[in-house]
Every structure is written in structure tokens, then in C-alpha cells.
Amino acid sequence: MNTKSILLLTKLNEQLNFTDIEIDDPIQRSENAVNIIINAVEKLKIIFEKEKTKSQEQEIDFFKNIKPKFTSKLIYYNAIYKIETKKPHGGERIVKKYINNELEKLKRYFDSNLDFYRYYRTGSNYLDVKYFTRGKFDIKLALDSFYFEADHSFSTSHDFKVAKIMAHDLIQVYLEDMLLMIENKEPREKSQVNHKLKQNWTGSKVALIELLYALHTEGVFNNGTSDLKEIAEYFENVFSIDLGQYHRAFLEIRMRKTDKTKFLNGMKEKLIRRMENTDELL
């Protein structure tokens, strides 16, 4: 069970990394991610149910260490979807107030579950049998209401709480990054600036990464002496884009079963059509 779960988690992380790179809009990205994770959780449940004989130690490990790694991602992306769809369209002061309110919600959950936070963060295990084996719920142990609606054949009283702790760490980073982006945003250029000088990349990141590798392979920069990192940083600066883990994205591109050079092929076809169907001289 453990090996299959790890392989499933690895595949899920690869899909989510690819989604993060390929889809720039956070709402669309979160919606897509949630669908991917739900599918992975369903597969995880099948793996768990197929393992008919499970020791108490195996059950505790699954609900304390394995399942929350999946469900925390579901909580995280669902939270980001809600944060982004509810974000006000007002000025910076209004948006900052909204973000700080969201951070305050995380703190309130932390304060109301402080004992379990300490238990989990310190690596304690003396209550694991109650927290992470099925059918052992105790109303005195500060249960989330979610537990009473969950499938008890695939849930314990506190595996969801572990997932929330993991997700809240990521949500906090996301919200703090939003604040930093607002606070560090450069002042808008004055009207005398020639906007034609600045070109922002509005295609997908994965398309630009495909182009990046193609140009590096062709050796068209500095007579082929520029390394990939230098070209990537130049692209990020010129096109005002963060390419993130472009090496990982390239591995995902390589794994495409069909049309590995999807962007380049599409660009070639469109250019040929333009050559054949237009009277433009340039």
C-alpha cells in the first residue's frame, strides 16, 4: 500500500506542478487542480480498500502521514479558489485589508486547535490510536464538524485536522506573497514612456519554456555560448514572467505521449498559413 501510495503522490505532484506552470490564472488553475486531486484521492481510497489486512501501525501511518498529503492539497487549492473569487476589486488598501482578514481566519483556527497543533508539530504519538484509527473518535478531543459528514471507512477523527494544518501553512505563504506583491509593486510608468518598448508574454509558461529549450538547443544566442539558465533569466526579465521550475516543466513536456513540441508545431502551422493566405510584406 505504501509504495503504491507514494507513486500516486509523485504522479499527483507532477500533474500539479505542470498545472501551476501552464495555467497563469489562479482561479482556473485552482479549479483544474481540485479536479486532479479528487481523482487522485479516489484512487488512494481504492488502494487503501484493496489492502484487506492492515496492522494498527499501518493504519495510523496511513491516516497520519499518507492521506493528509493528498487531502491537504485539496483543502489548499479549494481555499485559493475561494480567496481569489472573493477578492475585492478595489484599491490596494481594500485588498490588503481582505488579505489580512484571511490571515486572521488562519490564526483563529490555530488558536482554537492549539493543543493538537502542539501534539502534531512535536511529533508526539501517545494519542495516535485515538486520533488516527477508525472508529475511535472521542467528542472531547475537539473534533471538526467535517468528521460527522465523512466516510468513516476512509476517515479518522483527526486525519482531516492534519491535512488542514499542512494546507494552512501553504495558504499563509500564498497570502503573505500577495501582500508582498502589493507592497513591492513598482509605481506605474508615466505617460511619456513609450509602451511599445515593453512586451509582456501573455501565452502560457509552458509554451515559453518549450521555445526557450528550442532556442537554446539551436544555439542562437551568443554563438551558442549562453547556457540555459542565462537565457531563462533573460526571458523572465524581458517578458516580465516567472518561469519557476522550468527544468521540471521540460521533463513534463518530454513525457507527452503525442505532440511533444505542441507550441512550436502550432506556431509553424500558423506561420505557413499566414505566408500562404496574406498579402502582407512583413
FITI-649177 format. One record per residue: x, y, z of N, C-alpha, C in turn. Coordinates in steps of 0.05 Angstrom, whole numbers, padded with zeros to 5 digits, always signed. Atoms other than C-alpha are relative to their C-alpha. Layout:
! residues N
XYZXYZXYZ/...
***
This chain:
! residues 282
+00017-00024+00000+00000+00000+00000+00017+00025+00000/-00016-00023-00002+00055+00048+00019+00014+00007-00026/-00014-00005+00025+00094+00040-00046-00019+00011-00021/+00020-00009+00019+00031+00049-00089-00009+00028+00006/+00008-00027-00008+00011+00110-00049+00021+00021-00007/-00022-00018+00006+00079+00142-00058+00002+00006-00030/+00000-00003+00029+00077+00130-00133-00023+00018-00008/+00024-00016+00007+00007+00160-00136+00005+00029+00008/-00006-00027-00010+00031+00221-00095+00020+00013-00019/-00020-00011+00018+00091+00230-00141-00013+00009-00026/+00014-00007+00025+00047+00230-00202-00018+00024+00004/+00017-00023-00006-00002+00278-00169+00017+00026+00001/-00017-00024-00002+00055+00327-00152+00009+00009-00028/-00008-00007+00027+00079+00324-00224-00022+00014-00015/+00023-00013+00014+00010+00340-00251-00006+00028+00011/+00005-00027-00012+00001+00398-00202+00022+00020-00007/-00022-00017+00008+00070+00426-00217-00004+00010-00029/+00005-00007+00028+00053+00424-00291-00023+00020-00003/+00023-00018+00000-00014+00457-00278+00008+00028+00009/-00009-00025-00011+00020+00512-00237+00015+00016-00021/-00016-00013+00020+00067+00527-00295-00017+00007-00025/+00015-00003+00026+00017+00520-00353-00023+00020+00003/+00024-00017-00003-00042+00559-00324+00007+00023+00019/-00008-00023-00015-00028+00630-00301-00023+00011+00017/+00022-00010-00015-00098+00649-00278-00005-00017+00025/+00002+00016-00025-00103+00628-00204-00027-00014+00004/+00026+00012-00003-00178+00614-00207-00002-00025-00018/+00000+00023+00018-00173+00569-00268+00019-00021+00009/-00021+00019-00010-00110+00537-00240-00010-00016+00024/+00011+00014-00024-00144+00521-00174-00022-00019-00007/+00022+00017+00008-00206+00493-00207+00011-00025-00014/-00012+00023+00013-00163+00448-00251+00013-00018+00020/-00015+00016-00020-00121+00426-00192-00019-00016+00017/+00020+00014-00017-00182+00408-00150-00010-00025-00014/+00009+00023+00014-00207+00361-00204+00021-00022-00001/-00022+00019+00001-00139+00328-00210+00003-00014+00027/-00004+00011-00027-00134+00318-00134-00023-00018+00007/+00023+00017-00006-00204+00290-00127+00003-00027-00013/-00006+00026+00014-00186+00237-00178+00021-00016+00014/-00022+00014-00014-00122+00221-00141-00010-00011+00027/+00011+00010-00026-00159+00215-00073-00017-00024-00004/+00017+00023+00006-00209+00167-00105+00018-00025-00005/-00018+00022+00005-00151+00124-00129+00014-00009+00026/-00012+00006-00026-00119+00128-00060-00019-00017+00017/+00020+00015-00015-00183+00102-00029-00001-00029-00010/+00000+00027+00012-00183+00042-00077+00024-00015+00010/-00024+00013-00009-00111+00027-00058-00003-00009+00029/+00004+00006-00028-00129+00030+00016-00019-00023+00004/+00021+00021-00004-00191-00014+00009+00009-00027-00010/-00010+00026+00011-00154-00067-00031+00019-00014+00020/-00017+00012-00021-00106-00077+00027-00017-00010+00023/+00020+00010-00019-00152-00122+00067+00011-00003+00028/-00012+00004-00026-00104-00138+00124+00019+00023+00006/-00016-00023-00008-00076-00076+00158+00005-00001+00030/-00006-00001-00028-00040-00073+00224-00008+00028+00011/+00006-00026-00012-00055-00017+00273+00021+00021-00007/-00022-00018+00007+00013+00014+00258-00003+00010-00029/+00004-00007+00028-00002+00013+00183-00023+00020-00003/+00023-00018+00001-00070+00046+00194+00007+00028+00010/-00009-00025-00011-00040+00100+00237+00018+00015-00019/-00018-00013+00019+00015+00114+00187-00015+00011-00024/+00015-00009+00023-00035+00119+00130-00015+00025+00006/+00017-00023-00006-00082+00168+00165+00015+00023+00012/-00016-00021-00012-00027+00208+00199+00019+00012-00021/-00022-00009+00017+00025+00212+00144-00005-00001-00030/+00004+00004+00029-00002+00189+00076-00024+00016-00010/+00024-00013+00010-00074+00211+00066+00000+00031+00002/+00000-00030-00001-00064+00283+00092+00017+00013-00021/-00016-00012+00022-00011+00294+00038-00017+00004-00025/+00018-00003+00023-00067+00286-00013-00022+00020+00007/+00023-00017-00006-00125+00319+00023+00008+00029+00007/-00009-00027-00005-00083+00379+00045+00001+00016-00025/-00001-00014+00026-00074+00396-00028-00028+00008-00009/+00028-00007+00006-00149+00393-00038-00010+00024+00016/+00007-00023-00018-00160+00440+00021+00013+00025-00010/-00015-00024+00008-00106+00487-00004-00011+00012-00026/+00009-00011+00025-00129+00494-00076-00029+00009+00001/+00028-00009-00004-00202+00499-00055+00000+00027+00014/-00002-00026-00014-00183+00555-00007+00010+00022-00018/-00010-00021+00019-00143+00592-00061-00022+00008-00019/+00022-00006+00017-00203+00586-00107-00019+00020+00013/+00019-00017-00015-00248+00618-00054+00013+00028+00004/-00014-00026-00005-00196+00672-00037+00000+00017-00025/-00002-00015+00025-00187+00692-00109-00027+00009-00011/+00027-00007+00010-00261+00691-00128-00013+00021+00017/+00012-00019-00018-00280+00733-00067+00017+00025+00003/-00017-00023-00003-00222+00782-00073-00012+00025-00011/+00013-00025+00010-00248+00853-00079+00016+00013-00022/-00014-00013+00023-00231+00895-00140+00006+00029+00006/-00005-00028-00007-00219+00959-00101+00030+00006+00000/-00027-00008-00001-00154+00995-00087+00017-00018+00018/-00019+00016-00016-00092+00968-00051-00008-00002+00029/+00008+00000-00028-00118+00987+00018-00022-00021+00005/+00022+00018-00003-00182+00947+00008+00010-00029-00003/-00010+00027+00005-00145+00886-00020+00017-00009+00024/-00017+00008-00023-00094+00887+00037-00016-00006+00024/+00018+00006-00022-00150+00890+00088-00012-00028-00003/+00012+00026+00006-00182+00830+00054+00020-00023+00006/-00021+00021-00004-00117+00790+00055+00006-00004+00030/-00005+00001-00029-00104+00807+00128-00023-00014+00015/+00023+00014-00012-00174+00783+00146+00002-00030-00005/-00004+00028+00006-00159+00717+00112+00022-00012+00017/-00021+00009-00017-00095+00711+00151-00010-00003+00029/+00011+00001-00027-00134+00725+00215-00017-00025+00003/+00016+00024-00002-00181+00667+00199+00019-00024+00005/-00019+00022-00004-00120+00620+00196+00009+00001+00030/-00009-00003-00028-00097+00647+00264-00021-00010+00019/+00022+00009-00018-00165+00635+00295-00002-00030+00001/+00001+00029+00000-00165+00563+00272+00024-00012+00016/-00024+00009-00015-00094+00555+00300-00005+00003+00030/+00005-00005-00028-00115+00585+00367-00020-00020+00012/+00020+00018-00010-00176+00540+00373+00008-00029-00001/-00010+00027+00001-00135+00478+00358+00029-00002+00009/-00028-00003-00009-00071+00496+00395+00011-00026+00011/-00010+00024-00012-00066+00431+00434+00007-00021-00021/-00007+00019+00020-00069+00388+00372+00024+00009-00017/-00023-00011+00014-00021+00434+00335+00026-00008+00015/-00023+00007-00015+00029+00423+00391+00006-00030-00001/-00003+00029+00002+00017+00348+00390+00013-00008-00026/-00009+00008+00027+00028+00343+00315+00028+00011-00006/-00026-00013+00006+00086+00393+00310+00023-00012+00015/-00022+00011-00016+00126+00360+00365+00004-00030-00006/-00004+00028+00007+00119+00291+00333-00009-00020+00021/+00011+00018-00021+00080+00262+00392-00016-00023-00012/+00015+00023+00011+00047+00194+00384-00017-00014+00021/+00013+00014-00022+00016+00176+00452-00031-00001-00004/+00029+00001+00005-00055+00191+00426-00006-00009-00029/+00004+00008+00028-00045+00164+00355-00022-00020-00004/+00021+00020+00003-00092+00105+00367-00027+00014+00000/+00026-00014+00000-00149+00153+00383-00003+00019-00024/+00001-00019+00022-00131+00204+00330-00001-00012-00028/-00006+00010+00028-00112+00160+00271-00008-00029-00005/+00012+00026+00007-00150+00094+00275-00030+00005-00002/+00028-00004+00005-00221+00088+00250-00018-00010+00023/+00019+00008-00020-00280+00084+00298+00008+00006+00029/-00010-00006-00027-00241+00113+00357-00005+00030+00007/+00004-00029-00005-00270+00184+00357-00009+00005+00028/+00007-00009-00027-00277+00220+00423-00008+00029-00002/+00011-00027+00003-00321+00282+00425+00016+00020+00017/-00015-00018-00017-00276+00310+00479+00026+00010-00013/-00026-00006+00013-00217+00314+00430-00003+00021-00022/+00003-00023+00019-00241+00377+00393-00003-00009-00029/+00004+00009+00027-00269+00345+00331-00010+00022-00019/+00012-00017+00020-00282+00384+00267-00027-00011-00008/+00027+00010+00008-00355+00380+00245+00002-00017-00025/-00004+00015+00025-00328+00352+00179-00001-00030+00006/-00003+00029-00006-00316+00285+00214-00027-00014+00000/+00026+00013-00002-00390+00272+00224-00014-00003-00027/+00011+00003+00027-00403+00280+00149+00018-00018-00017/-00019+00014+00016-00343+00240+00126-00006-00030-00002/+00002+00029+00003-00339+00168+00102+00018-00013+00022/-00016+00009-00023-00317+00134+00167+00016-00025-00007/-00017+00022+00008-00288+00075+00129+00026+00010-00012/-00024-00012+00012-00237+00123+00100+00008+00025+00015/-00006-00023-00015-00231+00174+00155+00004-00007+00030/-00003+00002-00029-00208+00180+00227-00008+00028+00012/+00010-00025-00012-00225+00235+00277+00019+00024-00006/-00019-00022+00001-00161+00275+00263+00017+00001-00026/-00016-00002+00024-00132+00260+00194-00006+00025-00016/+00008-00025+00013-00171+00319+00166+00013+00024+00013/-00012-00022-00014-00142+00363+00220+00030+00003-00007/-00028-00001+00009-00071+00344+00200+00001+00012-00028/+00001-00011+00027-00089+00360+00128-00004+00030+00001/+00004-00029-00002-00114+00428+00149+00024+00015+00010/-00025-00012-00010-00050+00443+00187+00019+00004-00024/-00019-00001+00023-00009+00426+00125-00010+00021-00021/+00011-00019+00020-00056+00466+00079+00003+00029+00010/-00001-00028-00011-00057+00527+00125+00028+00012-00002/-00028-00009+00004+00019+00531+00122+00003+00012-00028/-00003-00009+00028+00014+00537+00046-00017+00024-00006/+00018-00023+00005-00045+00584+00047+00012+00026+00012/-00013-00023-00013-00008+00630+00095+00022+00012-00018/-00022-00009+00018+00052+00633+00048-00013+00014-00025/+00013-00011+00024+00005+00647-00011-00010+00029+00007/+00011-00026-00008-00029+00705+00026+00022+00020+00006/-00022-00018-00005+00036+00734+00050+00014+00009-00025/-00011-00007+00027+00063+00732-00021-00017+00021-00014/+00019-00020+00011+00001+00770-00043+00006+00028+00012/-00006-00025-00013+00017+00824+00008+00026+00012-00010/-00026-00009+00010+00089+00828-00014-00001+00011-00028/+00003-00010+00027+00069+00836-00086-00013+00028-00001/+00012-00026-00002+00025+00895-00067+00019+00021+00010/-00017-00019-00013+00076+00928-00023+00025+00006-00016/-00025-00004+00015+00135+00918-00070-00005+00008-00029/+00006-00007+00027+00098+00937-00133+00012+00027-00008/-00013-00025+00009+00136+00989-00173-00022+00020-00009/+00020-00020+00010+00099+01055-00188-00004-00002-00030/+00007+00001+00029+00065+01058-00255+00017+00020-00015/-00016-00018+00018+00105+01088-00312-00016+00024-00008/+00013-00025+00009+00089+01159-00332-00008-00002-00029/+00012+00002+00026+00051+01173-00395+00021+00004-00022/-00019-00005+00022+00114+01195-00432+00016-00025-00008/-00013+00025+00007+00140+01123-00432-00012-00011-00025/+00009+00013+00025+00136+01090-00500-00007-00029+00007/+00009+00026-00008+00094+01029-00484+00007-00022-00021/-00008+00020+00020+00116+00996-00549+00026-00013+00007/-00025+00011-00007+00183+00984-00517-00003-00025+00018/+00004+00022-00019+00154+00935-00466-00020-00020-00011/+00017+00022+00010+00125+00868-00488-00002-00021+00022/+00004+00021-00020+00095+00821-00436-00009-00026-00013/+00008+00026+00010+00089+00747-00450-00028-00007+00011/+00028+00006-00009+00014+00730-00448-00008-00028-00008/+00005+00028+00005+00019+00659-00473+00005-00016+00025/-00004+00017-00024+00026+00600-00426+00030-00002+00006/-00028+00003-00008+00090+00590-00387+00013-00024-00014/-00011+00024+00012+00098+00520-00415+00007+00004-00029/-00007-00006+00028+00097+00548-00486+00026+00015-00001/-00025-00015+00000+00152+00597-00469+00024-00018+00007/-00021+00019-00008+00193+00541-00436+00007-00017-00024/-00005+00016+00024+00185+00499-00499+00017+00016-00020/-00015-00018+00018+00210+00558-00540+00029+00004+00010/-00026-00004-00012+00267+00570-00491+00019-00023-00006/-00017+00023+00004+00293+00500-00497+00007-00003-00030/-00005+00002+00029+00286+00501-00573+00022+00020-00009/-00019-00020+00007+00326+00566-00579+00028-00007+00011/-00026+00008-00012+00380+00541-00531+00012-00023-00015/-00010+00023+00015+00385+00476-00569+00012+00009-00027/-00009-00010+00026+00393+00514-00634+00025+00017+00002/-00024-00016-00005+00448+00557-00603+00000+00027-00013/+00003-00026+00014+00422+00623-00629+00008+00024+00017/-00009-00023-00017+00446+00666-00570+00030-00001+00004/-00029-00003-00005+00518+00690-00567+00016-00024-00012/-00013+00022+00014+00540+00638-00618-00001-00026+00014/+00004+00026-00014+00514+00582-00575+00015-00002+00026/-00015+00001-00025+00556+00601-00514-00017+00005+00025/+00018-00006-00023+00497+00623-00469-00011-00026+00011/+00012+00024-00012+00475+00570-00420-00030+00004+00005/+00029+00000-00002+00402+00553-00407-00009+00019+00022/+00008-00017-00023+00399+00589-00340+00001+00030-00008/-00003-00028+00009+00424+00654-00371-00023+00009-00018/+00021-00006+00019+00373+00651-00427-00027+00002+00015/+00025+00000-00015+00317+00634-00378-00004+00026+00016/+00001-00025-00016+00334+00693-00333-00005+00024-00018/+00005-00022+00019+00336+00739-00394-00029+00001-00009/+00029+00001+00008+00267+00715-00417-00017+00011+00023/+00016-00009-00023+00240+00726-00346+00000+00031+00002/-00003-00029-00003+00267+00797-00345-00014+00015-00023/+00011-00014+00024+00247+00817-00416-00031-00002-00001/+00029+00005+00003+00177+00786-00414-00016+00003+00026/+00013-00004-00026+00161+00801-00340-00016-00025+00008/+00013+00025-00007+00147+00729-00323+00019-00017+00017/-00016+00019-00017+00170+00678-00271-00004-00028-00011/+00002+00027+00013+00185+00612-00306+00000-00023+00021/+00001+00021-00021+00190+00575-00239+00020-00023-00006/-00017+00024+00004+00217+00504-00243-00001-00009-00029/+00002+00006+00029+00228+00504-00318+00013-00027-00007/-00012+00026+00005+00272+00442-00314-00022-00022+00003/+00021+00019-00005+00213+00403-00285-00021+00001-00022/+00020-00003+00022+00166+00432-00338+00010-00014-00025/-00011+00013+00023+00213+00407-00392-00003-00030+00001/+00004+00029-00004+00210+00337-00363-00029-00008-00006/+00029+00005+00006+00134+00341-00366-00005+00001-00030/+00004-00002+00029+00138+00363-00439+00011-00025-00013/-00011+00024+00011+00183+00304-00454-00018-00024+00003/+00018+00023-00006+00131+00257-00424-00026+00001-00015/+00025+00000+00016+00076+00279-00471+00000-00024-00019/+00002+00024+00017+00051+00218-00508-00002+00008-00029/+00002-00009+00027+00035+00258-00570+00007+00030-00001/-00005-00029+00005+00056+00325-00600+00018+00012+00022/-00019-00010-00020+00117+00337-00555+00006+00029-00004/-00006-00029+00006+00131+00404-00590-00026+00014-00008/+00027-00010+00006+00058+00426-00587+00001+00030-00008/-00001-00029+00006+00073+00502-00585+00015+00006-00026/-00016-00005+00024+00127+00500-00638-00014-00009-00026/+00015+00011+00023+00085+00457-00685-00023+00019-00007/+00022-00018+00006+00025+00503-00677+00009+00026-00011/-00011-00025+00010+00067+00565-00688+00009-00003-00029/-00009+00005+00027+00097+00534-00751-00024-00001-00020/+00024+00003+00017+00028+00516-00779-00013+00028-00005/+00012-00026+00003+00001+00586-00766+00016+00018-00018/-00018-00017+00016+00061+00620-00797-00002-00008-00030/+00003+00009+00028+00055+00577-00860-00026+00009-00012/+00026-00009+00010-00019+00593-00866+00001+00030-00006/-00002-00029+00004-00002+00667-00859+00015+00006-00025/-00015-00004+00025+00050+00662-00914-00016-00005-00024/+00016+00008+00024+00001+00628-00960-00024+00017-00004/+00026-00013+00002-00060+00670-00945-00001+00030+00003/+00000-00029-00005-00037+00741-00934+00017+00014-00022/-00015-00017+00019-00012+00797-00978+00021+00018+00015/-00019-00017-00015+00030+00827-00921+00028-00004-00010/-00028+00001+00009+00101+00843-00940+00018-00006+00024/-00017+00004-00024+00127+00839-00867-00013-00020+00018/
***
